[in-house]
Amino acid sequence: MSQATQSRGAVHARLLLALVVISAASLILAVSARQVQRKTFHNAPASAAQAHNPFSDSKDAAKAGAHLYALNCSACHGPRAQGNGDIPGLLGQSTQSASPGELFWYLTTGEPDKGMPAWNSLSSDDRWRLVTFLKTFPPGAPIPSGPGSPSPAMEAAMRAWPAPNPPFTDFRYEHPGAIRKITLADLPPPYATHSAGNGPQIVPRPNDAWPQAPPGFVVELYATGLHNPRLIRAAPNGDVFVAESEPGDVKVFRGFTPAGKPELVEIFASGMHLPYGINFYPPGPDPQYVYIGTTDAVLRFPYRNGDTKARGPAERLASLPGGGNHWTRDIAFTPDGRKMLVSVGSASNVDDPDTTPRETNRADILEFNPDGTGMRVYAYGLRNGGSGIAFDPLTGELWCSVNERDALGDDLVPDYITHVVPGGFYGWPWFYLSGSLQDPRHAGKHPELKSKVITPDVLLQPHNASLQLTFYEGAQFPAEYRGDIFASQHGSWNRSVRTGYDLIRIPLHHSGHSTGEYQEFVTGFVLPDGMVWGRPVGITVAADGSLLMSDDASESLWRIRYAKK
Ligand code: HEC
C-alpha cells in the first residue's frame, strides 16, 4: 500500500507544469468559445451557479475531498488530477473557471455518454467536499491518497475477475508470442458492459519486473531519466531522435557503448509546444531538414547528417488545429518526397464535426506540400491517428495506427492499424469499423456515407491506445521479421481489466499485406495487482537492427535485441 502511495506522488511530480500549460492553452480556446456561445460549464442550467457550498474555505472539507478524490476519481483523472489520455485534468483553468455550484451540478449529473459517471451515489455533502477540494487545491501539491490503495486485495480481485472472452484478452493473459485476430463478427453490441474508468496507477518498476520478449530476444535498458519520452525516430545516419513532449524538446541519442548505453545524448532543440512527430526531409540518405509536428504547427530545422544541435532557428511552415484531446501529430513524407502527411486526432471522443467547429480538419490525415502550403484532407474518419503514421518501404503505402472511441463498453471499439487509402473514410464519428456499425450516439446520421466506410486491416484489442508504428527494415532479426510492423500500445483506461501496455508485431509475410493477425511481442509492464510501471509509446529501428522503444511511465528507452543462439 505505502509503495503505491508514495510512487504515485513521485512519478507524477514532473507532469504537472506541462499539463497546466496544455490545459491553459486548450482552455483559453474553450473559454473564448464558451463566451461567444454564452454557454455555462458543460451546459449547466443557470440555476446551478446559485447553489451554495456549505463547506467553502473549510480546510477539513478540502482534505476529506482529497480522500474522496483518491478513491473515486484518480483512476480516471490521474493521481494528481493531471488528466489521463482522453480525460481532462481538473486543476487547470476549465474546472477552475466553473462556479462551485456548476461543479456540484456536473458531479451530480455527470456525462455518462462521454465517460464521466454521475456521482449521485456519493452523498451531497461528499460532492460538496469534492468541489471544495477541486476549488482550493494548489496545482502540484501531492494529493493525499485515500484508504484502500490496491495491493494484495487488488491482486486477488484481479484474479477473481472473469476471464476475457476470446479473441479479446487482457494483461493477465498477454504474453510474448501470443497471436490474436479480431474480426467484425467477434464484436459485442454497444453498451454490452458499462464504460470503465480504469486509468493506470503508475508505480516505479519493482526490482524483479522486466519487459518480456519471445525466446531469442533480449530486452535491455538503453537510457533512463528522460522526461516524458514519446515518439522516437532514427535518422538516416543512425542517430535516434526522441521527442520529450511535455518539456518541449527533442533529444538525439547516438550509438551503443559496450555496456549498451548511449555514446552521446544532446538536446537538438527545445522550447516547442508539445513536439511529437519527427521526420527527415527529403527522404533518402542525405536529409536537409528535420521536421517536427508540434500540437499546433509543423516546424522544420535545417539539418545535416550528424548534427546534434539545430544549426538554425525553426521555420513555422503550417498551423495545425490544436486544443482538446489528442494532441499528438505525426509526420511522414511520400517516398518520392513530393508530399508531407500530418496526422491530426479528433478534439473529442465522438463529437459530431457537422455541429462542432473545433473538429474541423481533425480525425484526419492532412496532406501538404513539403513547404507547408497546399493543405488538403488526405484521409478522414480516423479518430486519433495522430500518434503513428509511416510508409511501407516495400509497397509505398501509408499505414496508420488509430485509437478508436470510448464509452461503448469493454470490448468495443477495437483500435486498429491499417494501410490508408487516399481519400478513404474510416468511419469516425458516425460509424465504427464498417458501414453496418453505426455509433449509437449518432444513430441515423449520414446514410450516404455507409457504403464508404473502409474496414481496417488489423483490429487490435479495444482501448489499447495504439501509438507509434515502424516497419522492420533491420538485418539483425531473423529473416521472417523483415518488413513486419512493430507498434507500441500505450495501454487502456476505458476497460475493466487493462489491455495493451505492450509492443506488438504485425507479420506481413514479406507481402506488404496483413492477414488481420497480430502478435504480442514485448509484455510485462503491468504487475499482477494491476499496477503499471511501463507504457510503450515510440518505436524505431536502430542502425544495428535492434529496436528502440520509449516508455513514458518509467521514462526510459528500451532496446530489444536478437541474441543469436
Ligand atoms: C470513468 C472515468 C471517470 C471517473 C471515475 C471520473 N471522471 Fe470526471 N470526467 C471523465 C471524462 C471522460 C470527462 C470528460 C467528459 C467530456 O468529454 O466532456 C470528465 C470530466 C470531468 C470534469 C470536467 C472537466 C472539464 O475540463 O470540463 C470534472 C470537473 C470531473 N470530471 C470531475 C470528476 C470528479 C470529481 C470525479 C470523482 C468523483 C470524476 N470526475 C470521476 C471521466 C471520469
Residues whose N, C-alpha, C, O or C-beta is under 5 A from the ligand:
A	BS01	HEC	N72 C73 C76 I87 P88 G89 S94 T95 E111 K114 G115 M116 P117 W119 L130 S195 A196 G197
